[in-house]
Amino acid sequence: MRLYISKYYYGDIPGSDAGGPQPAATVNPATEWPLWEVFIRSKQGLDHKHAGSLHAADAAMAMENARDVYTRRMEGVSIWVVESRYIHASNPDDAESLYEPANDKVYRHPTFYNIPAEVKHM
């Protein structure tokens, strides 16, 4: 069994020249497996966190490889794998225009509320 690990890191946006997900016309399914993103939920955590990327032929193989590579020491209790071409991300250069409308809606910020000490995880 051959395992391929991606050269991308958390937050990277692969471009057409960066070797990331490519249009179907340029990928030869006989020689190149699709890229999968791996998310792990730790024993102490409440949410899944991006652990890395790997290449696999299908979801079952991606799940097995993710387990072998990213949870060797029993770090997680749940694994998600998602084929990279199905993830759509915003461009960091567009952050100002993307988040600017929220600045004038102060009522959405939870600064007006007093949270009791008994409330956990907030």
C-alpha positions as CSV (number, residue, x, y, z in Angstrom):
1,M,0.0,0.0,0.0
2,R,1.4,3.4,-1.0
3,L,0.6,6.5,1.0
4,Y,0.9,10.0,-0.4
5,I,1.0,13.0,2.0
6,S,0.2,16.5,0.7
7,K,2.7,19.3,0.7
8,Y,0.0,21.8,1.8
9,Y,-0.4,23.1,5.3
10,Y,-3.5,24.3,7.2
11,G,-4.9,27.4,5.6
12,D,-3.1,27.0,2.2
13,I,-5.2,27.6,-0.9
14,P,-3.9,25.4,-3.7
15,G,-3.7,27.2,-7.0
16,S,-3.9,25.7,-10.4
17,D,-0.1,25.6,-10.6
18,A,0.4,24.4,-7.0
19,G,-0.6,20.8,-7.6
20,G,-3.9,20.9,-5.6
21,P,-7.2,19.7,-6.9
22,Q,-7.2,19.9,-10.7
23,P,-9.9,19.8,-13.3
24,A,-10.9,16.3,-14.3
25,A,-9.3,16.8,-17.7
26,T,-5.8,17.1,-16.3
27,V,-6.0,14.3,-13.7
28,N,-5.3,10.8,-14.9
29,P,-7.3,8.6,-12.5
30,A,-5.0,5.6,-13.4
31,T,-1.9,7.4,-12.0
32,E,-3.1,10.0,-9.5
33,W,-5.4,9.6,-6.5
34,P,-7.6,12.5,-5.3
35,L,-6.5,14.6,-2.4
36,W,-8.5,14.2,0.9
37,E,-8.6,16.5,3.9
38,V,-8.5,14.9,7.3
39,F,-10.3,16.2,10.4
40,I,-9.8,14.7,13.9
41,R,-11.8,15.2,17.1
42,S,-9.6,14.7,20.1
43,K,-10.7,13.0,23.3
44,Q,-10.8,16.3,25.1
45,G,-12.1,18.4,22.2
46,L,-15.6,19.3,21.2
47,D,-15.0,19.9,17.6
48,H,-13.0,18.4,14.7
49,K,-9.7,20.1,13.8
50,H,-7.9,19.9,10.5
51,A,-5.1,17.4,10.9
52,G,-3.7,17.3,7.3
53,S,-4.1,15.9,3.9
54,L,-3.4,12.7,2.0
55,H,-4.1,11.0,-1.3
56,A,-6.3,7.9,-1.5
57,A,-8.3,6.1,-4.1
58,D,-11.6,6.3,-2.3
59,A,-13.2,7.3,1.0
60,A,-12.6,3.9,2.7
61,M,-8.9,4.0,1.8
62,A,-8.7,7.7,3.0
63,M,-10.3,6.7,6.3
64,E,-7.9,3.8,6.8
65,N,-4.8,6.0,5.9
66,A,-6.0,8.8,8.1
67,R,-6.4,6.5,11.0
68,D,-2.9,5.1,10.4
69,V,-1.2,8.4,9.9
70,Y,-3.0,10.8,12.2
71,T,-4.1,8.7,15.1
72,R,-1.2,6.4,15.7
73,R,-1.1,7.1,19.4
74,M,-4.9,7.0,20.1
75,E,-5.2,10.8,19.9
76,G,-8.7,11.0,18.4
77,V,-12.2,9.6,18.9
78,S,-13.6,10.6,15.5
79,I,-12.2,11.0,12.0
80,W,-13.7,12.9,9.1
81,V,-12.3,12.7,5.5
82,V,-13.5,15.0,2.8
83,E,-12.3,15.0,-0.8
84,S,-10.6,18.4,-1.3
85,R,-12.4,19.3,-4.4
86,Y,-15.6,19.6,-2.4
87,I,-14.2,22.2,0.0
88,H,-14.8,25.8,-1.0
89,A,-12.8,28.4,0.9
90,S,-12.7,32.1,1.0
91,N,-9.5,33.9,-0.1
92,P,-7.6,35.5,2.7
93,D,-7.2,38.6,0.6
94,D,-11.0,39.1,0.6
95,A,-11.3,39.1,4.4
96,E,-11.9,42.8,4.7
97,S,-14.8,42.9,2.3
98,L,-16.2,39.6,3.5
99,Y,-16.3,40.5,7.2
100,E,-16.8,44.3,7.0
101,P,-20.7,44.1,7.1
102,A,-20.6,42.6,10.6
103,N,-18.7,45.6,12.1
104,D,-21.8,47.8,12.0
105,K,-24.1,45.2,13.7
106,V,-22.9,45.5,17.3
107,Y,-26.0,43.8,18.6
108,R,-24.6,40.5,17.2
109,H,-21.6,40.7,19.5
110,P,-22.3,39.0,22.9
111,T,-20.8,41.9,24.9
112,F,-24.1,43.0,26.3
113,Y,-24.8,39.8,28.2
114,N,-23.6,38.6,31.6
115,I,-23.0,34.8,31.5
116,P,-23.3,33.0,34.8
117,A,-20.2,31.1,36.1
118,E,-22.2,27.9,36.0
119,V,-22.4,28.0,32.2
120,K,-19.5,26.0,30.7
121,H,-18.0,26.0,27.1
122,M,-19.2,29.4,26.1
